[in-house]
Structures are given as structure tokens and as C-alpha cells.
């Protein structure tokens, strides 16, 4: 039963949005710059995290982000243990949300991404498993307010939820509201700097030379995860693609010689040195772009392979501990080798889930 479950979920998670791909990474020769052993490194990191941290007992955004990576690793590696780990967690949480079914907070909706994927992948999951995430999103859809996503992190936490629910329920109202919320964050609040091609974290940073790495990581990864399930005919698809491409160009310039992106993308002197979570999110989204024909492989494959090599050799210890992950925050801060988090592991697994197929592994 679990094997069939894995196969089905893997197909759903790996499914490219129709009409997006103009290049098939599986059919193309792997880039010459590809590192070896990507699946093995993913296993090493995830096995270390699971064996040293026990089963999660909460459903906050940090746990939700971890499981986006765990689910992606299950699909990429065809690993039943990882899928079973996610399924047991979701059942223990009764597929619930922090704040309950009436919450409208994007952070509280993050867990819904995994709940929906589990539901899509297993015909035995009852529709009631999606009751809380459906009610939470419907509350947002049904009211006129569009100012819920006042910080850029919210894009990653919630955009894929609305895109996935639209897919599950064949209801374009989710996509319309998602765009209205996105537009408010981007234009009305002005968190998007169209000239620079990067995002400010929130209104407190607008106009300042502080472009937080992980904040931008949340934004570009949100676009990749949303585009992955967004209909090719969606009226705003081209805008999402354009923002991803603008970010990709800015990120290519901001990458450090080591392969990492530092915590302030426009000021390498502010807390210089490796940082894993932003680097992993960028690697995930840029590689997704290559795999789906949104980004040019010749231009960006060297960027993502260099980033992965940096993380695999500097962030990952021999035992699988993932370091140099900036702790919870809202701006650049000091990071050290002993700093790790669940969402950092999730981001790293997301990166590997796109790079492994690009590299034919």
C-alpha cells in the first residue's frame, strides 16, 4: 500500500505545469558542472535531521517548510520512509492549522501545502483532511481585504496553498485572490524593487539597501512552487515568470565567488560569509526555472551547481548536520557553522529535488 502511495504522490509532486516546459531536463545532457552524489547528500541530511530531532509535535511555519522539502525528497528519491514521516505528522496534527480553520495568517497556512499533496497522492485520504486549510483559504477569498501578505515571507507560506487548492477544487477564485494578494505585496506595499530585481522584506525596509537573502529566497521559491501547478492559461502567469526571471538575473550577479549568497544580497560586507537557507531557496527556484524552460540552462546551470557544491562541502558535515542556517529573523544577521533549523533542511531538500534530475541523478 505504501509503495503505491509513494508512486502516486511522487507523480503529483513531480508533475510539471502543463504548457510551461519548453526544455526537458531529463532528455537533455546534464550540465558539465554538475556535482555527483546529490541524492546521497539529500538522504544524509534528511536522515540526520529525522534521527536527531524526533517527530515534530507542532504545525507552525517552520515545520510546514520542512515538510515541503521532505515531500520533495520523497518524490525525488522514491523514499517511502520520508512520505510515511510526513503522513504520520499530518495525522498527528489532525490536518489542522495553527490558529484553527478561521486563521487568515499566511504562516499558519504553510502546513496546508503538505496536507494537500498527501490528499492528492492517496485516494484513501478523506476530503475532511482538507477542511481546515480549505476553510482558512476560503475566509480570505470571500472577504474584500487583500492586505494579508504584508511581509515577503508570506508569498512562500501561502501562494502555493491557493494554487494547489485551485487545482484540487477546479476553482479559479483561489487564483484570482492569490494574484490580488500578490499584487498588494508587490505594488501597493511596494516591496518589489523593479529596478534592482529584488524584494524588501517589509515596509520597514523599503528604500534601504537591505535585501535580505532568505526573504528573497521565500519570494522566488514561492514563484517556482506556484508556477509548478498554475494553469498555462492563467492570466497572470507571464507576470510571475517575469518576476522570477528578473530575480534570477539579480541573483546571478549577487552570488559570491564561494557559491553562497550572503545574508544581504546588495552588501557583502554586512555579516559576510556562508548562509544556507537563502542559498538553498535560490538553488531550488533557479534550478526549477532551468528544468521548466523558464531560465536558460547555459546561463544558470553554473550558478546552481556552484551553489550546491558550496553547501555540500561547507554547510553539510560528514554526519549530515546542516549548518550555516540563519535563525528566525526578518533581516540579515550573523550566522555560524553550528546554526541549523528545520526550515533550512526543508529548503536544502527542495534544492536537491530539482538539481538531482537536472544532473541526471
N, C-alpha and C positions, 0 to 999 in steps of 0.2 A: 504493500500500500504506500509506504513512504517513498519507494522508488518511483512509482507513478506520480506521486505528489511532487517530487523533485523535478521530474521531467516536465510536468505541466507548468510549474512555477518558473522554471528556467526559461521555457519558451516565452512566457509572458514578459518576464523581466528583460529578456534579451531582444524582444521584438522591436524593430525599428519602426518609427512612424512612417506610414505609407506616403510615398512621394518625396521623402526627404533625401534619401541616399542617392547620390549620383556617382559615388565610388564605393566599392565593396572591399573593405579591408581584408576580408577572408580570402578574396580572389586575387588580391594584389600581393606582390612580393613584399615581405617585411622590410622596413627601412634598415639600411645597413648599420645605423646607430643603435639598433635595438639591444637592450641588455638581455642576458639569459636568466633563467630561473625565476621569472615573475610569479608563476603560480606557487612555487615553493616558498617564496618570500611572503606571499599573502597568507599561506597556511601558517607559517611560522608566527607571524604577528597575531593573527586571529586566535590561534591555539593558545598562545601565551596569554592573551587578554582573557579568554574564557576560563582558562585554568587558574588564573591568579585573581580573578575578581568575582567569581561566583555568578549565580543567576541574578539579573537585575530585578530589583523589587519595586522600582518606580517606573513611571511612564513620562518623565519630563523630556524636554527637547534634547538634552544631551544623550539620553538613552535612545530616543527616536532617531537621531542622526546616526548613532552607532548601528542601529538595525538596518538603515538604508544600505550601509556598507556590507553588513553581514549577509543580507539578502542578495546583494550583487555578487558577493563571493560565492554563495551557494550556487548561483546560476552559472557563473564563470567556471568554477571548479567542479561542478556537478557533485557537490558535497552534501549528502543528506544530514550530517550532523549539524551543519550551520542552519539549515532550514528548520530542523527539529528544535534547535535552540530558540529560534525566533518564534516558532509556533507555540512552544511552551510558555514563553514570556507573554505573548499576546493573550493566551488563555488565562494565565495567572492574573493578568490585568483586566480580565473580562472585556477585552477590547474597548476599554474605557479611556477617557481623556482626563488630564489634569483640569480641574475646573468643571468637569461634568459636561453633559451634552449641550448646555447653553453657552459654553465659553465661545468667545469670538477672538481670542488671543492666538496669534499665529504660532507662537511657541507651543501652545497646548495642542495644536493640531498636527504637530510633526509626526507623532506616533501613527496617525492615520495613514501615512504613506505605506507603512508595512502592513497594517491591517488590511488595506485594500489589495495589496499584492498577494497576501495569503488567501484572501477571499477569492480572488481571480484564479488562483492556482489550484484550489481544492474544491471540487463540486460538493463536498460534504460540509463545507462551511455554510451555516445558515445565514440568510440575509440579515438577521438580527445582529450579527457580528459588526455590521457597519452602522448600527443605529446611532451611536453617539457621534461618530465623525460626520455622518450624513446630516444629523440634526444641527450640529455645530456649524457646518458649512452653509446649510440652508438658512440658518439665522442670519448669516452675513449676506447671503444672496437676496433675501427677502426685505432687507431694510435699505433705505436710500444712502446711508453713510458709506463713504469709500476711503475713510482715513484710518483704517485699522493698521496698515503696514507703514508705521512712521519710522521704522529703522530698517536698514537694508537687509539684515539677517532674516527678516520676516519673509523675504522672497523665497529663500530656500525652504523654510519651515512650512510654508503654506501653498505656494504656487503649484507644486506637483500634486497636492491633495485635490485641488479643484480640477486640474487637468485629468486626473485619474477618475474622479467621480463622474465627470462628464463622459468619460469613456464607458464606465460601468453602467451608467444610467441612461446613456444616449440623450443627455440633456445639455444643450448648448448654453443654458442660463449660467452654468458654472463657469464657462469660458468667458462669457460676457462680463461677469462680475470680477473674475480674475484679472481681466485686462483693465477694468476700471480701477481696481486697487493698485495694479502695477503702474498705471499712468499717474495716479496720485503720488506714489512714491517717487517716480521718475521726474515728473514735470511740475506738478503742483507744489510738492515739498521741495523740489529742486535738488534731490540727492544725486542725480546723474549729471556729471560734467561732460557734456558732449564734446568739448574741445580737447580735453585730456583723455577721454575714453575710459574713465573710472568713476566709481561711486564714493560719495562721502557716507559715513556710517549713519548719521542722523543730522538734524538741523543744527545741532551744536557745533558741527564741524564744517558746515558749508562755507566755502570761501577760504578755508585754511589749507595749508599744504600738508594735510594729514589724510592719506589714502590708505586706510587700514587693510592689510593683506587679507586677513580672514574675512572681513566684511565684504571685500570684493570677491573673495572665493565663494562666499554664500551666494552672491548675485549671479556669477557666471555658471556655477553649478546648478542653480535654480533654473536657469535658461535651458541648460542641457537636459535636465530631468523633465522639464515641461515639454520641450520640443520633441522628446522621445515618444510621447504619447499624444501629442497635439495633432489634430487632423490636418492634412496637407492643405485643405481648403479654408482653414481658419483665417479670418480677415486680418488678424494682427501677427500672423506668423512671420511675415517679412520683417516686421519691426523687431521682433525678438531675435531673429537671425542677425539683423544689422547690429544690434547692441552687442551680441556675442562676438561678432567679427571685430567691432571697434575695440572691445576689451582685449581680444586676442592680440591685436597689434600693439596695444599699450603694454600688455604683459610681456610680450616678446622683448620689448625694449627694456623693461624693468627687471628682467631676470638677471641675477648676479652670475659672475663667472663660475661660481661653485655649482650652479644649477638650482640653488634655492631662490626663493623670493623672500626678502627681508620684511619685517613687520610693517614698515612704512614704505610703500611702493615708490614714492617720489622723493624719499630722503633716506638713503642707505646709511647715513651716519647716525640715525636715531635707532638705538638698540641694534647695532649691526650683528649679523650672524644668522645661523640657520633657524628656520621656523617651519615646522612640518605641516600644520593644518592648512594654512593658506596655500603652500606649495602643492599639497595633495589635491586640494579642491581645484586648483588651476590645472594640474595634470589631468585630472578626471575630465573636466569640461573641454579642454583643448583637444584631448585625445578623442573624446566623443565627437567633436567637430570634424576631426580628420576621418573617423570611421563612418561618418554620415555625409561626407561630401560637402560639408559647410565650410571647412577650412582646408587650405592647400597642404597636402602631405609633405611636399618638399620643403615648405617654409616652416612648418610647425613640428614635424616629427623630431628633428634635432632638439627642439625646445623641450618636448615632453620626455624624451628618452634621457636627456641630460638631467632633468629634474628627478626622474625615478632613480637613476643611478646615485644621485646625491642623497636621496632619502634612504635607499637601500644600504648604502655604505656608511652613512653618518648618523641617521636617525634610528636605524634598526640595529639593536645589539645582537650579538650572536645567539642569545637565548630567545629572541623575538620581542623583547621590550622595545616599544616605540617612543623615542624621546624627542626633545626639542618642540613639544607641542605647547603653544601659548595657552595658559589657563583662561577661564571665563573672563571676558572683559568687553570693552567697547572701543578700544584704541590700541595703538602699538604699546608694547610693554616688554620688559626683559624676559628672555627665555633661556633655559639651560637644558643640559643633556638629560637631567633626571625628571623633566616635566613631561607628564603624559596624561591623557584623558580618553574617555570612551569615544567622544566625537572625533578626536584625532585619529583613532583607529578606524572609525567608520569612513572618514574621508580618505584614508590611505587605501582601504579596501575598494572604495569606489574607483580610485585612480587605477589600481591594478586590474579591476574588472574591465576597463576599456583598453589598457595598454597590452594586456595579455593577448587578446585577439588581433590587435594591430600587429603584434610581433609574432603572430602565428603560434602562440603557445597555449 
